[in-house]
Every structure is written in structure tokens, then in C-alpha cells.
Amino acid sequence: MSMKRNRQRLVTGLWLGFILLMGLGCAQEEEPTAVPTVEPTAVLEVVATIPPTPTTAATPTPRPTATPTATPLPPSLRVAPQPLGPDGRLVMTEVTLPDEGWLAVFPAFADPFTAENLLGAILLQPGIQPDVALTLDTTLATSTLQIALYSADGEAELDPTTAELLFLTELEVTLELVQPAINAADQEVLEDGLVRVEGVTSNGAGWLAIHNPDGTMLGYMPVPDGESTDIPVFIRWREALPELTLLLYSDEGEVGSFETADPPMLYDGQPVSHTIRITLPPEIVVFDQPIVGGNLTVERVISDGPAWLAVYQQTEEGQPGLILGSAALQDGLNSHVTITLTTASLTEVLLLTLHDDTTPGADFDFPANDPPRRYQGRAFFTPVNTAVGSYLIMRDQPLAADNSVVVPWLVVEADSWVVVTAVGEDGQPSGELLGRAWLPAGVNRQISIILEEPPTTPANLAVQLVQDGGTIQMFEPTVDTPLLRRGRTLVVPFVLE
């Protein structure tokens, strides 16, 4: 009952409060009053913080394990300085190759590398190989060696010109080889042309040759392997010069035959050579010739020291008379020496000799100075005939690449032509002109003649001298007539090989 009464009281109170409020509202309408500005009530925004939903970290996709790749071994070589003896054995401390390859050894002067200058080579398997030994051909060995590694590429033999070069280094070696040598002294060479060589040490059988400084070979002799003594070598002394070079050659071509395949013998990369000076017999090479323009031409003179070449007239008794002219000579070879003569006192035969040049650089001063040179205690003279007239020297020869032939020597008293003609069955010129060349008066050497229509070889031909009797240097068959000597035409046959 009590709870019921309390609820009724509460409801009654609420109604009374409501009525009271309504009454107050009506009273306010009767007397309006200022309405205060009401600030809007701030709205509180409540944001609920929602914790994030936990996520599971992504699991990486497994990758396949990489297969290890082998790194190729770089090509390399280790080698220590060492002696190189007659057995040619050379040892590498260690050689590394990525693939099958070649180890090759060359001398210091080899550039480019070729099979000809290869001292030795060995085929090696890939990998690291210690104590690699090979045997060298020591003929071309030098104190500095070039050692190369090449790719083999399946080749059974090494060709340095085509194989791929992988590695290159140098090695210093001490040569303990037989050192080739030549022992010869300065000497006098007589008219037999004998040069004496005291001793030779040869690395293998070979040849001892003697050359002029320009390389002209004058003579040679075989030498055995090892040491030889007292070796005679005969030379063409008329072609020799006062300074000679002696050279050793290896017999590498046909055994016992000296040929171009036999190379100079080398030691430490240098030819084995020796130089000597010789004294030669006085030699004056002069051809008979007419005196043209007051000049006499001497082909070749060898002088032991500075000298004068003097030309004497010949007396009726065959003795030297007046000196008609002279020319200065240098030590050694003098070629194509021209001497201007006093023509008023010419004789048919002239005599040539040498005088010492006691004051080089001064004029010829005989008899006060510059006495005649003597050979083996006696004077010597070389005669030359000036009444010989025109003539020529010809030799058999092949046709040159430019369809030419060469006449080595011609002397003409006046301007002339030299012609090449076909030859008839009687051996005389047939009249068929094949080629020609013009000649000035005097001495002419090595005259080349172009054949306009070369015959089939071999062929018998002839060269003939024809006087230039018409317009100078214009060949006129009806005017230019053959030169005669003692009533005969100057014709020399030869074979075109």
C-alpha cells in the first residue's frame, strides 16, 4: 500500500510542476522582455576508438637455392731466373690455365711470334700445374726469353700467328751455351786471294763466309761442330774491299750445300761475326776505250789509303813517259773514276798507276811529293788501248718483267744507237728490229732496251751498234748506218733465255 501511495504522490507532483511551468509561460507573453542571445551549445563529438583488427604478417614465397658457378682460373705463370745450358731445359715454377693450352718460348727479338722463331712449346691441360719443364732449341736463344700462354682450341700443333694469346711475360736466363766465335787477324791478301782464319768455334756444323761491308759474299768454307783451327778461305780479291766481315752460318738446309736456307748463326740474338782489315794487291780495272772529250774512265780502283791515280803516256820503248792526268782516290773502293787528260800528248797505249797521297787535300805534287806506290818492292802499271774504237759487251739473259734486255757495257766514239734484232739462220741480223736505245759518245753502262714485240723464248738475238748520222736522237733507218770496226759491223749475238 505504501508503494502505491508513493507512486501516486510522484505522479501528482509531476503534474503540478507541469501546470506551474505553463502558467509562467503565459505570464511572460503578457510582458515581453528582451531575450538574451543564447550561445549554441557546443556539440561534443565523441569518436569511438576502435582498435585495429590484428593482421598476420605475409609469409615470403620460398625461392630456389642458386646453383654455385665456378669462377674460371685466370691464366698465369710463375718462373724464376735460371741458367740455360746446352740441353735447352727450362722449368716453370707454376702454370695456370683455364682450359687446355700451349706454353711457348720465344727469343727476345721475336716480333711477331712465328713458328720460325719458336724455341719450344708444350701442350698443357687445364688447371694449376707445378714444375712444368720443356726443352728449347738453343740455336736462337737469348739472355731474355719471352714466355707465352696460348689457347689450344683443339689444335694438335701451335701456330702462334693464329692462336689466341692469353698471357705473356719475360724471363732472364744465364746462357751457359757453347759460344760461337771467329778468330782472325788483319793481314795481307796476295794475288791468290787466300785469307787465313786462326780459329772458329761453331755451334753445330756450318759455314764460314767472308763479305764486303755491303754484304757481297766473296768466299766461304765449311766448318764442323766445335772448334777448328787454321782455316783457309779463298776470296775473289779483285772485288774485295780493305775491310771485310767474317760470318758464321748454320747448315740448316741441304746438308753440305751452302744455300739461302742456311741462316746466320746467332748467339744471344746477334750474328756471330768478326771484322778484319786486309791489304790487297793494287788493282786497276779499266777497259780499252777511245778518248772522248779528253776523258778516260776507269771502272774500279782499290787503294790502301788515300792515293792518286795517274795516267802516263807510253814511250816507244814501252816505258812510262809524261803524266797526262791524275785523279784523287779515297781509301778502299773507288768506282767509275774519270780522268781528264792532256790530249796533245796522247799515245795509243796509256799506262795507269797509283801514287801515295802524302798530303791529303792538296794537289797532285809529283815529283816533289806523292811518290809512285810499289807492290812487293816493284812499280806496277796497267795499260789501256785508246785506239780500240767502238765496241760493246753483251751476255745471255732472260727477258725482264718490263720486256727489256740490258747491255752491260758499250763504248762509242760518237753518238750512236744500240739496237736489238732478230737473227737469221746464218747468225746475222735479219733486219727485224725489236728495240733500240740512244747512246752518247763515250762509255755507257747497263743500257736497258725495251723489246716492242718480244719473241718466244728461248730465242737467238743480236745487239748491234748504229751511228746516229741524221737528226740527233731520232732513229732514221735510211740514214743511221751500222758502225764498222776493221770493216766489219759491230754485232754481238746473245740468247734470250
VOGU-3710 file (C-alpha; in Angstrom, 3 decimals, decimal comma):
1> msmkrnrqrl> 0,000/0,000/0,000  2,776/2,298/0,895  4,478/1,872/-2,515  1,192/2,574/-4,235  0,787/5,823/-2,287  4,341/6,931/-3,142  3,759/6,373/-6,870  0,589/8,418/-6,748  2,394/11,222/-4,948  5,120/11,251/-7,611
11> vtglwlgfil> 2,637/11,487/-10,459  0,752/14,254/-8,686  3,991/16,187/-8,188  4,901/15,927/-11,828  1,503/17,274/-12,896  1,755/20,223/-10,545  5,173/21,087/-11,875  3,906/20,972/-15,445  0,965/23,250/-14,680  3,246/25,707/-12,929
21> lmglgcaqee> 5,510/25,922/-15,919  2,615/26,536/-18,282  1,451/29,394/-16,085  4,779/31,061/-16,148  4,820/30,864/-19,937  1,546/32,694/-20,208  2,677/35,457/-17,876  5,696/36,109/-19,989  3,569/36,634/-23,141  1,768/39,461/-21,436
31> eptavptvep> 5,017/41,429/-20,694  7,640/40,767/-23,402  11,161/41,174/-22,261  14,486/41,215/-24,055  15,584/37,769/-24,967  19,218/37,141/-24,281  21,262/35,686/-27,022  21,845/32,115/-26,258  25,117/30,717/-27,416  24,685/27,429/-29,129
41> tavlevvati> 25,702/24,609/-27,006  28,905/23,084/-28,190  28,412/19,676/-29,626  30,865/17,192/-28,337  31,746/14,748/-30,989  32,601/11,504/-29,457  34,671/9,310/-31,704  34,880/5,796/-30,662  38,422/4,452/-30,943  38,127/1,054/-32,477
51> pptpttaatp> 41,264/-0,966/-32,102  42,549/-2,298/-35,481  41,928/-5,828/-36,281  45,248/-7,602/-35,868  46,606/-8,972/-39,219  49,011/-11,812/-39,755  52,392/-10,829/-41,434  52,766/-12,045/-45,066  54,843/-15,178/-45,371  57,603/-14,770/-48,111
61> tprptatpta> 57,424/-17,155/-51,030  60,426/-19,515/-50,853  62,926/-19,133/-53,756  65,008/-21,955/-55,222  68,611/-22,062/-53,966  71,081/-20,664/-56,635  73,418/-23,223/-58,171  77,063/-22,219/-57,453  79,004/-21,127/-60,637  82,704/-21,970/-60,827
71> tplppslrva> 84,959/-18,934/-61,453  87,452/-19,747/-64,260  91,095/-19,700/-63,265  92,879/-16,741/-64,852  95,879/-17,769/-66,979  99,123/-17,100/-65,148  102,695/-18,254/-64,900  105,426/-18,156/-62,288  109,039/-18,762/-63,262  112,379/-17,975/-61,630
81> pqplgpdgrl> 115,596/-16,772/-63,312  117,755/-19,767/-64,176  120,663/-20,917/-66,340  120,057/-22,215/-69,854  122,545/-24,888/-70,810  123,306/-26,950/-73,926  120,451/-29,366/-73,079  117,954/-26,497/-73,508  115,973/-27,445/-70,363  113,740/-24,693/-68,949
91> vmtevtlpde> 111,471/-25,130/-65,896  108,369/-23,106/-64,963  107,584/-22,940/-61,234  103,819/-22,998/-61,853  101,473/-22,656/-64,821  97,734/-21,962/-64,552  95,349/-22,399/-67,491  91,529/-22,226/-67,543  91,380/-24,623/-70,484  93,758/-26,752/-72,480
101> gwlavfpafa> 96,520/-24,545/-73,840  100,095/-24,101/-75,008  103,156/-22,841/-73,192  105,575/-21,364/-75,769  109,023/-19,738/-75,547  110,464/-17,168/-77,982  113,742/-15,207/-78,166  113,818/-11,535/-77,210  113,983/-10,363/-80,825  110,878/-12,296/-81,938
111> dpftaenllg> 108,310/-9,787/-83,193  105,887/-11,010/-84,346  105,822/-14,521/-82,918  106,035/-17,147/-85,664  106,778/-20,845/-85,974  110,201/-19,893/-87,369  111,325/-18,103/-84,189  109,652/-20,521/-81,751  112,256/-22,042/-79,395  109,945/-24,628/-77,857
121> aillqpgiqp> 106,328/-25,357/-76,878  104,377/-27,814/-74,730  100,634/-28,639/-74,601  99,153/-28,377/-71,084  95,872/-29,479/-69,516  93,613/-27,004/-67,658  94,311/-26,269/-64,016  97,313/-25,442/-61,878  100,432/-27,383/-62,815  103,709/-27,098/-60,906
131> dvaltldttl> 107,234/-27,663/-62,232  106,466/-27,582/-65,952  109,631/-28,370/-67,933  110,288/-28,156/-71,657  113,319/-28,410/-73,940  114,302/-25,454/-76,125  116,180/-25,237/-79,388  119,032/-23,045/-78,143  120,229/-22,018/-81,601  118,279/-18,740/-81,391
141> atstlqialy> 118,223/-18,449/-77,597  118,766/-15,034/-75,997  119,509/-13,993/-72,418  115,970/-12,578/-72,267  113,216/-15,013/-73,243  109,552/-14,282/-73,956  107,169/-16,863/-72,462  103,597/-17,015/-73,747  100,427/-18,945/-72,934  98,047/-19,709/-75,817
151> sadgeaeldp> 94,602/-21,238/-76,116  94,813/-24,668/-77,754  91,333/-24,709/-79,362  91,771/-28,381/-80,134  94,784/-27,801/-82,388  97,419/-30,535/-82,414  100,195/-28,040/-83,204  100,788/-24,474/-82,122  100,538/-21,742/-84,740  101,487/-18,500/-82,955
161> ttaellflte> 100,109/-16,412/-85,811  96,527/-17,655/-85,316  96,287/-18,969/-81,721  94,749/-16,716/-79,035  97,434/-15,233/-76,786  96,352/-15,498/-73,125  99,412/-14,403/-71,172  102,907/-13,053/-71,855  105,921/-12,439/-69,645  109,715/-12,190/-69,867
171> levtlelvqp> 112,404/-14,291/-68,215  116,075/-13,531/-67,683  118,340/-16,543/-68,137  122,080/-17,046/-67,881  123,335/-18,508/-71,146  125,662/-21,426/-70,492  125,906/-22,444/-74,137  128,818/-23,052/-76,451  129,608/-19,529/-77,640  130,384/-19,489/-81,380
181> ainaadqevl> 133,377/-17,327/-82,237  135,753/-16,358/-85,065  139,410/-15,525/-84,552  141,227/-13,828/-87,442  143,885/-11,113/-87,659  144,405/-8,208/-90,039  146,549/-9,454/-92,924  147,866/-9,003/-96,429  145,999/-10,813/-99,185  148,099/-11,721/-102,189
191> edglvrvegv> 147,062/-12,463/-105,745  145,974/-15,991/-104,774  143,121/-14,440/-102,736  143,845/-16,508/-99,604  142,509/-15,283/-96,245  143,765/-17,221/-93,214  141,473/-17,649/-90,192  143,218/-18,753/-86,998  140,215/-20,415/-85,373  136,449/-20,949/-85,364
201> tsngagwlai> 134,099/-22,285/-82,696  130,809/-23,402/-84,220  127,574/-24,437/-82,526  126,815/-27,248/-84,951  128,083/-27,803/-88,474  128,026/-24,659/-90,559  129,827/-22,285/-92,884  132,403/-19,533/-92,520  131,802/-16,820/-95,127  133,630/-13,592/-95,942
211> hnpdgtmlgy> 131,717/-10,488/-97,064  132,339/-6,941/-98,148  130,676/-4,362/-95,863  127,802/-4,066/-98,373  127,039/-7,780/-97,949  128,664/-9,057/-101,155  129,918/-12,573/-100,445  133,487/-13,146/-101,621  134,133/-16,725/-100,480  133,238/-19,403/-97,909
221> mpvpdgestd> 134,378/-22,681/-96,333  132,532/-25,390/-94,345  133,280/-25,713/-90,630  132,437/-28,675/-88,352  130,713/-28,580/-84,991  133,026/-27,410/-82,218  136,481/-25,903/-82,649  138,529/-25,633/-85,859  141,940/-24,053/-86,438  143,916/-22,654/-89,378
231> ipvfirwrea> 141,048/-22,360/-91,853  141,908/-21,102/-95,377  139,213/-19,152/-97,224  139,810/-18,136/-100,833  138,084/-14,929/-101,888  137,546/-13,055/-105,142  140,128/-10,484/-104,148  139,565/-8,236/-107,174  136,100/-7,495/-105,779  137,224/-7,195/-102,155
241> lpeltlllys> 137,469/-4,051/-100,048  140,094/-3,274/-97,394  137,582/-4,047/-94,603  135,982/-7,498/-94,575  133,314/-9,107/-92,373  133,552/-12,794/-91,447  130,239/-14,509/-90,601  129,215/-17,950/-89,338  126,160/-19,655/-90,867  124,235/-22,711/-89,665
251> degevgsfet> 123,895/-25,599/-92,117  120,112/-25,931/-91,854  119,161/-26,527/-95,482  120,532/-29,358/-97,577  123,414/-30,774/-95,564  126,776/-29,943/-97,113  125,347/-27,332/-99,502  125,657/-23,616/-98,723  122,349/-22,037/-99,717  119,900/-19,298/-98,820
261> adppmlydgq> 118,164/-21,644/-96,358  121,295/-21,532/-94,167  120,767/-18,611/-91,743  123,457/-16,674/-89,870  124,489/-18,388/-86,641  123,306/-16,384/-83,616  124,434/-16,040/-80,028  122,208/-14,085/-77,643  120,228/-12,944/-80,670  123,206/-11,468/-82,540
271> pvshtiritl> 125,015/-12,838/-85,637  128,431/-14,325/-84,915  130,786/-12,062/-86,853  134,318/-10,679/-86,894  135,833/-7,764/-88,825  139,362/-7,577/-90,228  141,319/-5,202/-92,433  143,332/-6,509/-95,337  145,918/-5,118/-97,695  145,156/-6,014/-101,305
281> ppeivvfdqp> 147,307/-6,099/-104,403  146,906/-2,792/-106,242  144,120/-3,342/-108,741  143,081/-1,015/-111,551  140,162/-2,233/-113,663  139,949/-0,302/-116,935  138,565/-1,267/-120,336  140,162/-0,309/-123,615  138,376/2,761/-124,910  138,719/5,748/-127,195
291> ivggnltver> 139,357/9,089/-125,517  136,081/11,000/-125,910  136,027/14,639/-124,830  139,519/14,255/-123,380  138,268/11,855/-120,676  139,362/8,361/-119,672  137,031/6,307/-117,458  138,352/3,694/-115,013  135,811/1,179/-113,752  137,298/0,315/-110,396
301> visdgpawla> 140,349/1,047/-108,261  141,168/-0,270/-104,801  143,550/1,863/-102,783  145,183/1,058/-99,462  144,867/4,561/-98,058  144,442/7,872/-99,931  146,209/7,925/-103,287  146,395/9,452/-106,745  145,555/7,602/-109,945  147,992/8,868/-112,569
311> vyqqteegqp> 147,878/8,341/-116,349  151,181/8,217/-118,242  151,835/8,187/-121,951  153,767/5,157/-123,171  157,108/5,811/-124,867  158,342/3,953/-127,932  160,369/1,773/-125,584  157,195/0,792/-123,724  158,100/2,778/-120,625  156,041/5,438/-118,797
321> glilgsaalq> 156,599/8,919/-120,172  154,800/12,157/-119,390  151,942/12,280/-116,899  148,813/13,277/-118,859  146,333/13,479/-115,966  145,507/12,389/-112,424  142,553/11,869/-110,080  142,376/11,654/-106,293  141,364/8,330/-104,701  139,921/7,598/-101,282
331> dglnshvtit> 140,857/4,667/-99,097  139,148/1,485/-100,275  136,938/1,104/-103,323  136,755/3,817/-105,981  134,288/3,251/-108,838  133,849/4,952/-112,219  136,805/7,278/-111,861  137,040/9,848/-114,674  140,408/11,424/-115,507  140,728/14,439/-117,776
341> lttasltevl> 143,815/14,124/-119,996  146,097/16,462/-121,878  145,139/15,266/-125,350  148,041/16,931/-127,178  150,421/14,223/-125,937  148,130/11,182/-126,208  149,598/7,871/-127,288  147,768/4,806/-128,499  148,577/2,970/-125,268  148,396/4,699/-121,897
351> lltlhddttp> 149,812/3,421/-118,582  147,984/3,799/-115,264  149,484/3,534/-111,764  148,991/4,736/-108,178  150,913/7,386/-106,245  150,871/7,824/-102,480  148,976/10,919/-101,356  151,477/12,291/-98,848  149,478/15,461/-98,193  145,758/14,596/-98,470
361> gadfdfpand> 143,684/17,542/-99,613  146,494/19,153/-101,578  147,043/18,961/-105,341  148,983/16,177/-107,020  152,603/17,143/-106,374  154,900/14,674/-108,092  157,909/14,517/-108,197  158,359/16,824/-105,193  155,902/14,667/-103,198  153,388/11,873/-103,829
371> pprryqgraf> 155,832/9,151/-104,966  154,739/6,142/-107,052  153,295/3,314/-104,943  155,122/0,000/-105,012  153,813/-3,523/-104,581  156,204/-6,135/-103,207  159,086/-3,765/-103,871  158,307/-3,022/-107,508  156,373/-0,490/-109,563  153,220/-1,616/-111,381
381> ftpvntavgs> 151,343/-0,243/-114,394  148,028/-1,131/-116,050  147,834/-0,485/-119,829  144,775/0,750/-121,732  144,410/0,889/-125,529  142,825/4,099/-126,815  142,720/3,058/-130,485  140,210/0,303/-129,908  137,255/2,140/-131,478  133,649/1,439/-130,549
391> ylimrdqpla> 132,622/-1,885/-129,010  130,137/-3,488/-126,630  129,864/-6,342/-124,135  126,700/-8,472/-124,026  125,566/-11,553/-122,099  122,796/-14,150/-122,359  119,825/-13,261/-120,151  116,111/-13,785/-119,528  113,553/-11,217/-120,602  112,826/-8,779/-117,765
401> adnsvvvpwl> 109,309/-8,171/-116,452  109,076/-4,945/-118,464  110,074/-6,781/-121,698  113,585/-5,354/-121,616  117,135/-6,618/-122,007  120,265/-4,961/-120,594  123,563/-4,307/-122,364  126,203/-4,160/-119,600  128,897/-2,128/-121,355  129,196/-0,030/-124,515
411> vveadswvvv> 131,887/2,344/-125,773  131,162/4,536/-128,788  133,355/7,181/-130,386  130,331/9,249/-131,467  126,637/9,481/-130,650  125,062/6,185/-131,693  122,191/3,739/-131,356  122,254/0,236/-129,946  119,568/-1,963/-131,497  118,265/-5,463/-130,803
421> tavgedgqps> 117,475/-7,528/-133,886  116,307/-10,998/-134,738  118,938/-13,355/-136,149  118,670/-15,366/-139,340  119,868/-18,904/-139,916  123,295/-17,557/-140,865  123,652/-15,936/-137,435  123,488/-12,431/-138,887  120,848/-9,780/-138,127  117,703/-10,490/-140,114
431> gellgrawlp> 116,704/-6,839/-140,329  113,749/-7,294/-137,958  114,214/-4,526/-135,391  112,901/-5,448/-131,919  114,086/-2,489/-129,836  116,634/0,339/-129,627  118,270/2,875/-127,261  120,264/6,033/-127,923  123,890/6,350/-126,704  126,007/9,469/-126,144
441> agvnrqisii> 129,655/9,287/-127,163  131,914/7,671/-124,567  131,377/4,915/-122,003  127,822/3,676/-121,387  126,833/1,110/-118,744  123,758/-1,011/-118,073  121,698/0,214/-121,024  118,115/-1,083/-120,920  116,305/-1,748/-124,218  112,552/-2,393/-124,354
451> leeppttpan> 111,555/-5,056/-126,898  108,359/-3,892/-128,570  107,380/-7,383/-129,748  109,300/-9,912/-127,626  109,903/-13,233/-129,374  109,047/-16,615/-127,939  111,863/-17,768/-125,676  114,418/-19,140/-125,976  115,440/-17,042/-128,947  118,698/-16,187/-130,707
461> lavqlvqdgg> 119,019/-12,415/-130,949  121,783/-9,868/-131,538  122,737/-6,360/-130,449  124,279/-4,004/-132,986  125,800/-0,516/-132,909  124,418/2,009/-135,390  125,817/5,506/-135,933  123,381/8,377/-135,305  124,098/10,032/-138,635  120,939/12,079/-139,148
471> tiqmfeptvd> 118,867/14,099/-136,727  120,283/13,615/-133,242  118,295/11,140/-131,119  115,879/10,385/-133,968  116,241/6,884/-135,354  116,251/7,015/-139,159  116,852/3,574/-140,705  117,830/5,003/-144,090  120,326/7,492/-142,614  121,653/5,841/-139,446
481> tpllrrgrtl> 124,138/3,248/-140,695  125,826/0,346/-138,828  129,145/1,133/-137,167  132,119/-0,744/-138,564  135,270/-1,978/-136,875  138,046/-3,104/-139,167  135,498/-3,295/-141,945  133,005/-5,413/-140,024  129,713/-4,470/-138,392  129,665/-4,369/-134,593
491> vvpfvle> 127,225/-7,207/-133,903  127,219/-9,388/-130,761  124,818/-12,378/-130,631  123,105/-13,441/-127,399  120,415/-15,854/-126,246  117,157/-14,611/-124,770  116,570/-17,380/-122,243
//
